[in-house]
Amino acid sequence: MMKRSLLVCGLMSGLVASPLSAKDYVTSEQLPEWFNTSLKKEARDLPRTRVSLPVFPINATAIGTWSDAKPIDDYWYFTVDIGSESPVECWAFQDYDGLANSLVNMMKYAVSNISKAQEKVLDSQFNFSLDMSTMGDTPVFAYNLLYNLGEPEQRVSGLLKGMSAETANGLQVCLHNEVGYRETFKDVFSSFVNAVDKSSNPQPFFHAINGMKMHGELVGVVSEKFIKDTDGDVEIVETTSLILPVDENTVASTDVRVRSWSRADGTLINAYQYAVENSELSSAMGVSMPDDKWVLEGEIQGKAISSELAFTGEFISNFGAYLETQKLAASDKTSATYYMWNADTDPTQATATELQKNGTENGLLKLTADVIGFKVNYTVDEAFIMQNAEMKMGPMDFHISPMYVSGKPTEL
């Protein structure tokens, strides 16, 4: 289904989350004095240790005293001494669910393991903080979880901190089970990510990372890479990762990855998508044209699907959508329509996209993309790179804006 050259201790139990616009959901006023004091602890003057993992590859110095990499199944495990009671634990994965699901799952398993080690039942947990950011061209998620174990008279409480980052080499995750050391933990994790050798990776001619806000809170990132391959075609990798606070106790996680190939004229060769929602594979499917018909293969909710599409025309790729925008901008027309394969709408048929010009504002071209009644209003600069986008899905309002941009999407 792909191009042939390449076939994831006492805290009140009545804490309430702060408004969703805040990164820290639990405020200092809701916490006992000892906890707020412990939160301020940080390590000072930590040594640097060379971290080596040739298969990833990682080869550089990182903050703290790192153990050697321990191979476990298909991933690698490190411990990092930062002078605290508990070490920082870090992992490098080349097979993983995604930026969001992997982090949330590991936090969940870690709390379970802490409960077993303490021989105390998990009484309650609370979303302490959530943040999304970038380190250069690398998207980063940070999620902190406050937990309470055991009965009130013998309660044990803690703060589990987690961070994940997805580079072209794979996924890196670090956890730390101790109150305090929040900035130290970030510094250790950053040094871990910066230790990755990226020199062997093909460089995309366009790479954009956009942040997605829901009701004013940053809840996810969308990344898009265009790479010209040896055949002159364009390899497109698009990832969407979301961690949505459901309530003060839980979050919902989603990771979607789409890999496709496009001809230089913007028409689609083939595409493959998989989606993981709350640790479960919700879909994995691809579309290709082995003969003269588009063929869909894969699975949805565990059920196999295989069918020929009635649509026999040309699909426009993500790369091609930029070319269509460029054409419309240069013409006297006010709208244009093209067809894409979109697994999120209906993978069994073509999805029509109507693109409309709406004039300019502050030097930016205003556009509306209408996809089967779902509208996205956005602006682009002179290179047709999205600057701001607004969309509404039922009762939810989303705002998308750039976090990192390199290159131009229409220049091979």
N, C-alpha and C positions, 0 to 999 in steps of 0.2 A: 504493500500500500504506500510505500515510500519510494523515492528515487532509488534506483538499484544500488548505488554506491554506499547506501547507509540504511539497511532494513530495521524514571522518579521516589510559745508557753504562756499566759492567760490573756487572751483577747476577747472582747465582747463578741458574742455570736450574732448580735443584731446590727452589724455594720451595714450601711447602705451605700451604694455606689454614688459617686458624684455625677453631675451632669455629663452627658456624652461629649461635650465640647472640651472636657479636661482630659489630659493625658494620664494624670494620677487620679483614679476613681475614688480612692480612699484618702481622705484629707488628714492632716496632722491632728486636727481637733477630734477626730474619731478614734485616735490611737492613744494608748497609755504612754506616760512620760518615758518609761524605760525603752519602749519601742522606738519612739522618736529620737532618743539619744543614741540608740544602737544604729539607727539608720544613717547617722552622720559619720560612722566609722569608715575610714579609708586606709589603704596600705600606702606606704611611702618608700621611695628609693628601692624599688624592686629590681632584682637582677634581670638580665636578659639571657635567654637560653636559645641555642640553635635548635630549631625544629626541622626534622627531616622526614619526608615521606615521598620517596622518588616516584611511586606509582601514581600520585595524585596530579602533579607533583607539588610538594612543599619543601622549600629549602631556604630558610632565613632565620634570623633571630626574632624571638617573641618575648613579650613581657612576662615575668614570673619564672619559676623553675619548673620546666616541662619534663614529663617522663618521656621515654621512648614510645613510639607508636605501637599499640598492641592490636594486631589484626584479630577481628571477631567476625566470622562469617564473611560478609561482603562489605565490611566497613572497618574503620580504624578508630581507636580510643586512646585518649591522652588524659592524664591528670596534671593539674597545674597548682603548685604550691605558691600561695600569695601571702603566707604568714597568718592566715586566718584559721579558725578551728576546722573548717571544711575546705577541701580543695575545690578549685574550679574543674569541671569535667567537660571535655571537648571531644567531638566526633567529626570525622570526615566521611562523607557518603558519596558514592557514585551511582547508587540506585536508591531512589527515594520518592516519596509521594509528592513533595512540593515544599515550597518555602513556608507556607502557612500550616498545612496539615502535619508536616514532620515536627515542627516546633510544638504545636499543641499536643500531639500524641506523646512526645517525649516528656513534656511537662506532666501529663497525666500519669504516665508510667512512673516517673520519678516520685510523684506524691504517693502513689501506691507502694513503691519500694520503701519510702521513708516511713510510711504507716506500719509496714511489716517489721522494719528494723526497730522501731520504737515500741512495737507490740501494742499499739493503740489504734483504735478505729478512727477513720477520718470523720470528724464531726461536722465540719463546714469548711468552705473555701470561698475566696472572693477575688475577683479581678482587681489587682492592685494598680497596674498601669499597662498601657499598650502604646506602642509607637512604631512607625514605619519611617525609614530614612534611606539614604544612599551613601555608600562609600565609593566615591568616584562613579564607575559604571556598574557597581554592585548593589542590588537592593538588599536591605537589611530590615528584619522584623525583631522587635523587642517586646517581650511579654513577661510581666511579673505577677506572681500568684501568691496570695496570703492564705495560709491554711491553719486549721485548728484540729488537733488530734486528742482523743480521749474525753473522759468526763470532765465537767467544769472544775471539780476539786483537784484533779491531777492533769490539767490541760497542758499540752505542749503545742506551741505555735511557732510558725516560721514563715520566712519569705523565700520563695523559690524564684530565682531570676533566670530567664532564658533569652537567648538571641540566636537568630539563624540568618545565614547569608547564602545566596546562590550565585556562584561564579560560573564561568564557562567550564570549569573543571569539575564541578559538583556542588554538593551542599555541605556547609559547615555549621555546626550547632554547638553552643556551649551552655552549660547550666551551672548555677551556684546556689546551694542550699544554706544560706546564712543571711541574717538581717544585717544590713549595711553593705559596704563595699560596692555600691552601685556604680560609681564612676570607675573604680578599679576594675570591676568586671567588664565594663564597656571597653576600657583600654586594653585589657587582655584579649578580648574577642577581636577588637580591631587589629591588633598585632598578629593574631592568628590568620585573619583574612588577608592581611597585607603580606603574609609570608608565602602566599601562593604564587608559583611561577606561571605567568600567563603568556610567556613569550611564544609557546608553540601553538597557540590558538589562532585560527584565521581571524583577521580583523574585519569587522563589519564596515561597510561603507555608510551605513546609517544605523544608529542605535538610540532609542528613546526610552526613557523610563518615566511614566506618568503616575502621579499620585491620585488616588480616588477617595473623595470625601463623601460621607453620607451625613446629611444634616449638620454639616460643619466639622465633622470629625474624620480624620484620616483613618481609613479602615483597610486600605489595600494599595497595591501597585500593579500597573500593567506595563510590561516590557516588550519591546519590539526590536528585532535585529534583522538586518538585511545583509547577506553575505554573497558575493559573487563567486560561483564555483568554477572549477576548471573547464566546464562545458560552456561557460558564458551565461548560464542560467543563474537565477537568484534563489538562494536558500533563505527561507523566512522562518524565524522562530519567535512566536508570541506567547508570553506567559501572563496569566492573571492570578494573583494570590490575594485572598481576602481573609481577615479575621474580624468577624462582626460580633460585638458584645450583644448577647441575647438578653441577659439580665445581670445582676451584680455578681452572680456565681459562675456563669458559663459564657463560652464564646462558641460561635460556629465558624468552621474553617472551610475554605474552598480553594482548590488549585486547578487551573485549567492550562493545558499546554497544547499549542497547535504548531505543528511543523509542516511546512509545505515548500513546494518548489514552483517557481514561476519562470516563464520565458522572458527574454529581455523586453518583449512588447507588452508585458503585464498580464498575459493569459496564464491560467493555472495549468500546471502539469499534473500534480497530485497533492493531496493533503492528508494529514492524520492528526486526530485530536484525542486526548484523554482528559477526563475530568474526575477529580477526587473531592468528595464532599463529606466532611466529618468522618474521615478515615475510611470511607467506603468508595470503591471505584464505581462511579455512577455511569460512565460511558467510556468506550474506547472504540473509535471507528475511523475509517478512512475512505476517501474517494479517489478513484483513478480512472483512466481510460485506456485499458489494455488493447482494445480494438477500436471500434467506432462508437462505443456507448460508454457513458459514465457508469461505473460500478461502485456500489456502496457495500462495505464489509466491516464487521466488527460486532460489538455487543452494547446493549443498553440495559442497565439494571440486571446484569447477569444473563440476559437472553441474547442469543446470537441473531444477527441480522445479516442478510445478504440479498441485494436486489439491484436491478438496473434502474437508473433514473430515466424518467420520460424526457427530461431535458437533454437535448443533443447539441446545444450550442457551446460557446466558449464561456467558461467561468473567468471572472476577473480575480486576480490574486490581491492580497493586501498591498503588495508593491504596485500592482496595476491600479489600485484605487487612487494612489497618489498621482499616477500618470493621468487618470481620468479627471482629477481635480485640476491638474495643470492645463489640460486641454480646455476644460470649461472656463477657466480663468482667462485664457487667451482668446476665447471666442466671443461672439456677440450673443450667444445663447444665454438664457437665464437658468436652464436646468439641463440635466443629462441623466440617463438611466443606464445602469449596467447590472449584471447578474453575478452573484457570488455563491459559493457553497458555504453554508453556515450551519454547523452542527447544533447551535443554540436555538435556532429558529425551527427549521425543519430540514434535517439532513437528507431526506428523500427527494427533495426538489430544489430547484434554483430559488434563491432569495433575491428579489428585485430591490435595488437601492436607487432611490431618486435623490439626486444631489441638486440643491438649489442655491443660486447666488443671491445674497441679500444685501449687496452693497459693501461698503467699507466702514471701518470705525477705528480711529487712531492708527491709521496705516495698515490695519489688518483686514483681510478679506473675511466677510461673514458668510457662513454657510449653514445649511440645514441638510442633514441626511435623514431621509424617511425610509425606514426599513419595515415594510408591512405594517404601517401605522405607528411604528415606534420611532419617535423623532429625537435627534441629537442636534442641538444648536451649538456651533463652535466657530472659532476664529483660527486663521492660519496666517503665518508670516509670508514673506516673499519667497521662501523656499518651500512653502506649503506644509510647514511643520505646525502641528496643532499647538495653540497657545492656551486656550481655555475652552472647556466644553461643559454643557449643562444637559442633563437628561433626567427624565422622570419615569419611574417604573412603579405603577400603582401609587401607593402612598409614600414611596421613597423618592427623595431627590438626591441626585448624584452630581458632584462637581469634579471635573478632571483637569489637572494642570501639570506642567512639566516639572520633573525633578532632576532630570539629566538628559542632555541631548548631545549627540556627536554626529557629524556628517549631514548629508542632505538626502532625502528619500528618493529623489528622482534622478540622481546623478550616479550612474554606474561607473 
